[in-house]
């Protein structure tokens, strides 16, 4: 007998107990984004490969090493499973001319794909909530996006998440800094690791984000981009900081924070925790004013961020939170052909009234069914045998509270269940 097929490594099933937690998280996220005026958008999971090469940067790790790319067997088109959402969102905005009537605040949620070494908090199929604001140039929207993250952490009851902040300035300022940085690194070439030597003339800014402990002293002494910012870039960065301070948001300026995507400029930020090991970034983003024009649109300012769902939920659990699945309110047990038909009607009548009902399927004795009813967490069991079916009645039995079971007419079922569940008198056990 052949072995059952397994899921692809790094692409995980989300089983019911976890999926219910995900749904609770998603509902909270929707309410949170609605409070800030963001509207949902949904993009395809497969995009033209050139979209990401142009947007993210051809010499980034994502494009060079991590994308799931393939050629369409029918027409030869080069396609890629999306590794991130911003490029797809901007592509959709441009394709549908969404900025014609003013700025847009958009959000999306769904799977992304990168071929990385799977570990806790880092998977090959992972899920993100992405937030994008397009057409808004000032530091106010940068600050609001950071502040709204802090509100979500509070709503979720998460602690120990700190904010790091930096500015990448504008392209001409980065060019000046890049020249000084390359000269500095070339003068210390003997201290560079293999990956840094490879990046030296293609993406030297990413060397500053190295995790190699042997290069930390070298990186700490490198020219800092903040020293190359002009008056406008500094004013924008100071404006963001002022609004964050006014909101009571604590942050640390990290001059080595550069982000891994080439489209960023001005504000960049990361929300980080020490409770998830190496995968400490739970949310990150910043401003990307040049991306709209880079993808063929009329120049427009933009900023946004993405948060990792798996990492946030792992942090939520690690901090001692527990999720209790919603139990049905009524579990319907039955035995016999006539009773089964009557049970179906009773279950639908209760659902019509808005109750959550588990109708037993698969047969079994009353004893075994009642055991399942008790294990379901339901407050009431609706019991139907041949006698109840013949009399057009249902027997109700409390499973969580003391009280006697009682038989009620079918037409009174929904009202009686409502009274029993929500108006029960604990003192004398009467309705």
C-alpha positions, 0 to 999 in steps of 0.5 A, spaced: 500 500 500 502 506 498 504 512 503 499 517 503 501 524 499 504 529 504 503 537 503 509 540 500 515 542 505 514 549 508 506 549 506 502 547 512 495 545 513 491 549 517 486 545 521 480 546 524 482 548 531 487 553 528 483 555 522 477 558 527 483 562 531 485 565 524 478 567 523 477 570 529 484 574 528 481 576 521 474 578 523 478 583 528 483 585 523 477 587 518 474 591 524 480 595 525 482 597 518 474 599 517 476 604 523 481 607 519 477 608 512 481 602 509 477 598 503 479 591 501 482 589 494 483 582 492 489 580 487 491 574 483 496 569 487 500 569 480 503 575 476 507 576 471 514 575 473 517 582 470 512 585 475 516 583 481 523 583 478 522 591 476 518 592 483 522 589 488 529 589 484 533 584 480 538 583 485 534 582 491 534 575 495 527 575 493 528 575 486 534 572 485 533 566 490 526 565 493 521 566 488 517 560 485 517 562 478 515 558 472 513 558 464 506 557 462 506 551 458 500 553 453 503 560 451 510 561 454 509 566 459 513 567 465 509 567 471 511 567 479 507 566 485 507 572 488 512 573 494 509 580 496 503 584 495 505 591 494 507 590 487 501 586 485 496 592 489 500 597 485 499 593 479 491 593 480 491 600 482 494 602 475 491 597 471 484 599 473 486 607 474 483 607 481 487 614 482 483 618 477 478 621 483 483 621 489 487 617 494 486 610 496 487 606 502 487 599 501 488 592 504 488 585 502 490 578 506 492 572 503 498 567 502 505 569 499 510 564 497 518 564 498 522 558 497 526 559 504 528 554 509 522 553 513 523 554 520 518 557 526 515 563 523 518 563 516 514 558 511 514 557 504 507 559 503 505 564 509 500 569 510 500 577 510 495 582 511 497 588 507 495 595 508 497 600 502 495 608 502 496 611 495 496 618 493 498 621 500 505 625 500 505 627 507 508 624 514 501 624 517 499 618 513 506 614 515 505 616 522 498 614 522 500 607 519 505 606 525 500 608 530 494 604 527 499 598 528 500 600 536 492 600 536 492 593 533 497 590 538 493 593 544 486 590 541 490 583 541 493 584 547 500 583 545 506 585 549 513 586 548 513 589 540 518 594 539 518 599 534 524 601 530 524 607 525 529 610 519 529 614 513 532 612 506 531 619 504 530 620 496 534 617 490 539 622 490 541 622 497 542 615 497 546 615 491 551 620 495 551 615 501 552 609 496 558 612 493 561 613 500 559 606 503 562 603 497 568 606 498 568 605 505 567 597 504 572 597 499 577 599 503 575 594 508 574 588 503 578 583 507 573 583 512 567 582 508 563 575 507 562 572 501 555 575 501 557 582 502 562 581 497 557 579 492 552 585 494 558 590 494 557 593 487 549 591 486 546 592 492 551 595 498 545 598 502 543 591 504 550 589 507 548 594 513 542 589 514 547 583 515 546 578 520 553 576 520 556 577 528 563 578 525 561 584 521 557 588 526 563 592 528 565 594 520 557 595 519 557 600 525 563 604 523 560 605 516 557 612 513 550 613 515 544 615 510 541 619 515 547 624 515 546 625 507 539 627 508 537 633 505 532 639 508 526 636 505 527 629 507 529 631 514 523 635 515 519 629 513 522 624 518 522 629 523 514 630 522 513 622 523 517 622 529 513 628 532 506 625 530 509 618 534 511 622 540 504 626 540 501 619 540 505 616 546 508 611 541 515 609 543 521 608 538 528 607 536 531 610 530 535 604 527 540 607 522 541 600 519 534 599 518 534 598 510 528 593 508 529 588 503 526 591 497 528 596 493 522 600 492 522 604 499 524 611 500 523 616 506 520 612 512 521 605 513 519 601 520 519 595 523 515 592 529 520 587 532 519 582 538 524 578 542 520 572 543 520 569 536 527 567 536 530 569 529 524 571 526 523 577 530 519 582 525 512 581 525 510 587 521 514 592 517 513 597 511 514 604 509 514 609 504 515 607 496 513 614 492 517 611 486 514 605 485 507 607 481 512 611 476 516 605 476 511 600 474 508 605 468 503 610 472 503 617 473 508 619 479 504 618 485 506 618 493 505 611 497 506 608 503 504 601 506 506 595 511 505 588 511 504 583 517 505 576 518 499 572 520 503 566 522 508 570 526 503 574 530 498 568 532 505 564 534 506 570 539 499 571 541 500 563 543 507 564 546 504 570 551 499 565 554 493 566 550 488 561 549 482 560 544 476 557 545 472 555 539 464 556 539 460 551 541 453 549 538 447 552 542 443 545 541 445 538 539 440 534 536 440 527 537 435 522 534 433 514 533 429 511 528 427 513 521 421 518 522 425 521 528 431 522 523 426 526 518 423 530 524 430 531 527 432 535 520 426 539 521 427 541 528 434 543 526 432 547 521 427 551 525 432 552 530 437 555 525 431 559 522 431 562 529 438 564 529 441 558 533 447 554 532 445 547 531 449 540 531 445 535 528 447 528 529 449 524 523 451 517 522 447 513 527 448 510 534 444 509 540 441 514 544 447 513 549 453 514 544 449 520 541 448 523 548 456 522 549 457 526 543 452 532 545 455 533 552 462 533 548 460 538 543 459 543 549 452 545 547 448 548 552 442 543 550 440 537 547 434 536 543 432 529 543 427 526 538 425 518 538 419 515 535 414 518 540 416 525 539 416 524 532 409 521 532 406 527 537 410 533 533 414 534 539 421 535 541 424 533 548 429 538 551 435 536 556 440 541 559 447 539 558 450 545 562 445 547 568 441 543 573 434 542 571 429 537 568 428 535 561 421 537 558 417 536 552 415 541 548 411 542 541 414 543 535 411 550 534 414 552 540 421 549 540 425 556 538 421 560 543 422 555 548 430 554 546 431 562 546 427 562 553 431 556 556 438 559 554 437 566 555 432 567 561 434 561 565 432 562 572 438 559 576 435 559 583 429 554 581 430 551 575 424 554 571 423 558 565 
